[in-house]
Amino acid sequence: MNIANAGPPFSNLRGRRPAQIKPAPAAVTAAVTRGVARWLEDMGFASLMEFKLGNGRRADVVGLNAAGTILMVEVKSTPEDFRGDAKWLEYVPYCDGFSFAVPPHFPWQILPADCGVVIADAHTAAVVREAPRHPLHAARRKALTLRFALSAGQRLASVIDPRI
């Protein structure tokens, strides 16, 4: 099919070369989030997306492993997304290690040096810079682990019985 002569939904692409077509930031975020979740699983972590913390913030991805280690990953799809959001500083006290996850085209060198960096797509992820480790206090670890378990159980229950 020639998209230059096609009707909707391709009509807005007339005259544009494929290199000019960029995925929407929301699609990039979803792909990076998926890759991060797969990476965490490969490392032996269970993960939850949009995990609510005790301070009311929501972390993009949180991983918990059998040793009780809690990793947090903040997904950024564009440099503007990173520059416009300083909330990530409020996530660091709630994890043993904090990283940013970005797509392959992101200029990851602009990210803070005291955070980990993960490059991800929809299928996998790779660590570019390890997250510095700062062990949580035992009481906060217990509270987060319980919150993680409760949230995971509630999410599973809603899949099994969505209470339409």
N, C-alpha and C positions, 0 to 999 in steps of 0.2 A: 504494500500500500504506500502511496506517495502522500506523506503527511502534509505537504505543502498544499495539496488540493483537497484534503480531507475536511469533513465538517467537524462539529463538536465531537469529542472533547479535544481534538487536535488543532482546531482553528486558531488557538492562541499561540501556536508554535510556528506559524508561517514566517519564513525568512530567517528563522533562528537555526544555527548550527547546533548539533548535539552537545558540543563542548560548552555552549552557553546555557544549557539547561541544568539547573542546580536543584537538588532535592530540597524540600522544605526543611527548615531547622527541626520541626517536630519529628519528621521522618528520620533525620540524622540522629536525633536524641534517642528515638525508639531503637534504632539499629545498634547504637553504641551501648545502650542499656542491656540489650539482649546479649551482646558479645561479652559484656562484663559479667552478667549472670552465668554464662557458660564457662567463662574463665574461673570464676569463683568455685563453681561446681567441680571443675577439673582439679582444683587445688584442695578439694575436700570440705568446702564451705557450703552451707545452705544459705540461700539469699532471699531477701525480701526487698521489693521496690516500694518507694514512697513510705518509708518507715518513720513513724512519728516518735520523736524523742521526748524526753522529760521536760525540755524547755519549750515545747510546742512546735519546734521546727520539724520539717520532714526531710529526711535524707533520701537521696535518689536511690542508692543501693546499699544495703547493709548485709555483710556476710558474717556468719557464726560457724565456727568449726567445733569438733568434738573436744578440743582442749579449752574451749571457752573464749578463744581469741575473737575479737570483734573488729572487723574492718569496715570502713565506710568509704564509699566512692561517690563523688559528685560528678555528674555528667555535664559537660559543656560542649555545645555543638558549634559555637562560633566564638571568636575572640570578643565580640561585643557582648555575648551572653556572659562570658567570664568577667569582663570589665564592669558590667552593670550589676554584679551580684557579690556582696561581701558577706552574705549570710553564712557562707561555708566556715568562717572562723568560729561560729557557734556550734559546729558539729564536732570539731576536734576533741573537746573534752569528753565526748561520748564514745570514743573508740580507742583501740590499741594502735591503729594505723589509719591514716587518712590519705586518700589519693584522688586526683582528678582523672577522669576518663574522657578522652577526646577522640574524634575521628582522625584517620590518617592524614588528612589535608590540613589539620589544625597546627598552627605554629606553637608547639608545646613549650618552647623555650620561654614564653612569656609567663608561664605559670610559676607560682612561688617555689623557690628552691627547697623550702622546708616541708614540702608535700610530695607524695608519690605521684607518678605519672604513668597512666596506662593508655596505650593506643588501642582502639577497638573498632571493629565493624560488626555487622550483624551475626557473624559466625564465630569469632574468636577475639582474643585480646593478647597483648604482649606488654610486659612491664618495661618501660623506658628508664624509670627511676624508682627505686624501692621507696616505699613509705617509711619514714622514720618511726620507730616503735616507741611508744610511751604508755606503759602499762596502766590500765584503769585501776582505781581504788576498788577493793573487793565488794563494797556495798553497791557501788554504781554498776559494776559488772553483773552482780546478781539481779539488780533491778532491770537492766537492759536485757539480760538473758530471759527473764520471766516475761518481759514485754514482747520480746521476739517470739517466744513460744506461744503466748496468748494470741498474738496477731496472726501467726502462721496457722494456728488451729481455727481461728475464726474465718480466715480466708478459705481454708479447705472446706469448712462446713458450708460456707456460702456457695461453693461450687457444687457440692453434693445436694444442698437444699437451698435454693435461692429465695425461698419464701415469696413467690410471685405475688 
